[in-house]
Amino acid sequence: MENRKLVRVYIVDDSQSAIDLLSRQLADFSVNIVGTQTDINIAMDEIAELQPELLFLDVEMPGKTGLDFCTEISQWANPEMKVVFYTGYDKYLLDALRRQAFDYLLKPATKESLSAIMMRYYENKLNSMKPSAMRSQQPIMMIVNAVNEHMTLHISDIAFFRFQSLRKLWEVVKADGTSCLLRHKTTADVILNYSPDLVQIHKRYIVNVQKIAKIQDTRCLLRPPLDHIDELQISKNYRHELMSTFYSM
């Protein structure tokens, strides 16, 4: 499968301990922290080179405020980059909004506040994306079932694959709710090679990300008419790949 591009994040804070804490908290949100810096002047050059998509910026920095820094970098940074001001004081909120900050995070960040910001960021990112040529072409795949019948399916016909432990066979569950068992030679690797839209979420489940309505804690919920299905559990081992695939659509 193709490599998934994670959201590129950069953190600027004069406190290394604050950077370390935020970095650990962001690990749950499928991001790639491309750089961190305690020196705001060095950060300017690194951001210009690394072109992050999301910047967490402390407000009170030695020599220059994060607010002034935000105004300066807007002239040459990635135009799609979003800035989240990260500070222990709420008195800068109005100034942050005037500088078109994406959001405002108070220290120490709680799981709930950071989650709300990241979900809003991802929703914004998804809404601004155009379908890729690959997805619009609707790739066709050849599937051989357990009784050696050959079928052609579009990726849009498939909701997910489920491994039947007792029979030791994978089955495909189609978008219309019907299903069929696949031949013994069909492995998880074979299925994943059908399309980059297919991602493994559990040793028993491989899901078409185009059919996912939402990721709710440890479950994938599908779009209608399969919104009643609640068995799609997300294993910890596969969560990172799922999240990066889902948010790179």
C-alpha positions in Angstrom: 0.0 0.0 0.0 1.1 3.6 -0.5 2.6 5.5 2.3 0.1 7.7 4.2 1.0 11.3 4.6 0.5 12.4 8.2 -0.3 16.0 9.2 3.0 17.8 9.6 3.2 19.6 13.0 5.7 22.1 14.4 5.8 23.3 18.0 7.4 26.6 19.2 7.6 27.1 23.0 10.4 28.5 25.2 9.8 25.6 27.7 11.2 22.3 26.6 9.1 20.5 29.2 5.9 22.0 27.6 7.1 20.9 24.2 7.7 17.4 25.5 4.2 17.2 27.1 2.4 18.5 24.0 4.3 16.1 21.8 3.2 13.1 23.9 -0.4 14.3 23.8 -0.3 14.8 20.1 0.9 11.2 19.6 -2.8 10.1 19.9 -3.8 12.1 16.8 -1.8 10.6 13.9 0.5 13.5 13.3 4.1 13.8 12.3 6.0 16.3 14.5 8.5 17.6 12.0 10.2 20.0 14.4 10.2 21.7 17.7 12.1 24.8 18.9 12.5 26.9 22.0 14.2 29.7 20.1 11.7 31.7 18.1 14.3 33.1 15.7 15.6 29.7 14.8 12.0 28.5 14.5 11.4 31.0 11.7 14.0 29.5 9.4 13.0 25.9 10.2 9.3 26.6 9.5 10.2 28.1 6.2 12.2 25.0 5.3 9.9 22.3 6.7 6.5 23.9 5.7 4.4 22.3 8.4 0.6 22.2 8.1 -0.2 22.9 11.7 1.8 25.1 14.1 1.4 25.2 17.9 2.8 28.5 19.0 3.5 29.8 22.5 2.5 33.4 23.0 5.0 34.7 25.6 8.4 34.1 24.1 11.7 35.9 24.9 12.5 38.7 22.5 9.3 38.4 20.4 5.7 37.4 21.2 4.1 34.6 19.4 1.5 37.1 18.1 4.1 39.2 16.3 5.8 36.0 15.1 2.4 34.8 13.6 2.1 38.1 11.7 5.6 37.7 10.2 5.4 34.1 9.2 2.0 34.5 7.4 3.9 36.2 4.6 6.1 33.2 3.6 4.9 30.1 5.4 2.7 27.4 3.8 -0.6 29.3 3.1 -2.5 26.2 4.2 -0.7 26.2 7.6 -3.0 26.6 10.6 -1.8 28.3 13.8 -2.9 27.2 17.3 -1.8 29.6 20.0 -0.6 27.6 23.0 -0.4 29.6 26.2 -1.2 29.7 29.9 -3.2 32.9 29.7 -6.6 33.6 28.0 -6.0 37.4 27.9 -4.4 37.0 24.4 -7.5 35.3 22.9 -8.8 38.4 21.1 -5.4 39.3 19.6 -5.1 35.7 18.5 -8.4 35.9 16.7 -7.4 39.1 15.0 -4.4 37.4 13.6 -6.7 34.7 12.1 -5.4 32.0 14.4 -7.1 28.6 13.8 -7.6 28.0 17.5 -6.4 28.8 21.1 -5.2 26.2 23.5 -4.7 26.9 27.2 -1.8 25.3 29.2 -1.8 22.6 30.4 -3.8 21.1 27.6 -6.4 18.6 28.6 -7.2 15.6 26.5 -10.7 17.0 25.8 -9.5 20.4 24.7 -6.7 19.1 22.4 -9.1 16.5 21.0 -11.6 19.2 20.1 -9.0 21.2 18.3 -7.6 18.3 16.4 -11.0 17.0 15.3 -11.9 20.5 14.1 -8.7 20.7 12.2 -9.3 17.3 10.5 -12.8 18.2 9.7 -11.6 21.5 8.1 -8.9 19.6 6.2 -11.4 17.0 4.9 -13.9 19.6 3.8 -11.3 21.5 1.8 -10.0 18.5 -0.1 -11.0 17.5 -3.6 -11.4 13.8 -4.5 -8.2 12.4 -6.1 -8.1 11.1 -9.6 -7.4 7.7 -8.2 -10.7 7.6 -6.2 -12.8 9.1 -9.0 -11.6 6.3 -11.3 -13.2 3.7 -9.0 -10.6 0.9 -9.3 -12.0 -2.5 -10.2 -10.8 -5.7 -8.4 -11.1 -9.3 -9.2 -12.3 -11.5 -6.3 -12.5 -15.3 -6.3 -15.0 -16.7 -3.8 -14.9 -20.0 -1.8 -16.7 -22.0 -4.6 -14.2 -20.7 -7.2 -16.5 -18.1 -8.8 -14.8 -15.1 -10.2 -16.4 -11.7 -9.5 -15.4 -8.1 -10.4 -16.2 -5.5 -7.8 -15.6 -1.7 -7.7 -14.1 -0.4 -4.5 -17.4 1.4 -4.0 -19.2 -2.0 -3.9 -17.2 -3.0 -0.8 -17.9 -2.1 2.8 -15.4 -4.3 4.6 -13.7 -7.7 4.9 -14.2 -10.0 7.9 -12.2 -13.0 8.8 -14.3 -16.1 9.8 -12.2 -17.7 12.5 -14.0 -21.1 12.5 -13.8 -21.6 8.8 -10.4 -19.8 8.5 -11.7 -17.8 5.5 -12.0 -14.1 4.7 -15.4 -12.8 3.5 -16.3 -9.6 1.8 -19.3 -7.6 3.1 -20.6 -5.5 0.2 -22.2 -2.1 0.4 -25.7 -3.6 0.0 -25.2 -5.8 3.0 -24.7 -9.0 1.2 -21.6 -11.1 1.7 -19.6 -14.0 0.3 -16.7 -16.1 1.5 -13.4 -15.9 -0.4 -11.1 -18.7 -1.3 -8.5 -20.1 1.1 -5.6 -18.4 -0.7 -7.0 -14.9 0.0 -4.9 -13.4 2.8 -5.0 -10.0 4.5 -2.1 -8.9 2.3 -3.9 -9.9 -0.8 -6.9 -7.9 0.2 -4.9 -4.8 1.2 -3.3 -4.8 -2.2 -6.6 -4.4 -3.9 -6.9 -0.7 -3.2 -5.2 2.0 -1.0 -8.7 2.7 0.3 -8.7 -0.6 2.2 -7.1 -0.5 5.7 -6.8 -3.1 8.4 -8.3 -2.1 11.7 -8.2 -5.4 13.5 -6.8 -8.9 12.8 -10.4 -9.8 11.8 -11.4 -6.7 9.9 -10.3 -4.7 6.9 -12.5 -1.7 6.1 -13.0 0.5 3.0 -12.3 4.0 4.5 -14.7 5.5 2.0 -17.6 3.8 3.8 -16.6 5.0 7.3 -19.0 7.6 8.7 -17.1 8.2 11.9 -14.5 6.7 14.2 -16.0 6.5 17.7 -13.5 5.6 20.4 -12.5 2.0 19.5 -15.1 1.4 16.7 -15.7 2.3 13.1 -19.2 3.3 12.2 -20.3 2.9 8.6 -22.5 5.1 6.4 -26.1 4.0 5.7 -27.4 1.5 4.9 -24.8 -0.3 7.1 -24.9 2.2 10.0 -26.4 -0.5 12.2 -23.2 -2.6 12.1 -21.3 -2.2 15.4 -18.8 -5.0 15.3 -15.9 -3.2 13.6 -13.6 -2.9 16.6 -10.3 -1.0 16.2 -7.2 -2.8 17.6 -4.5 -0.6 19.2 -2.0 -2.1 16.8 -3.8 -0.8 13.8 -5.2 2.5 15.0 -2.4 4.7 13.8 -2.6 3.4 10.2 -6.4 3.8 10.3 -6.3 7.4 11.6 -3.7 8.5 9.1 -5.6 6.8 6.2 -9.0 8.3 7.2 -7.6 11.8 7.6 -5.6 11.7 4.4 -8.7 11.1 2.2 
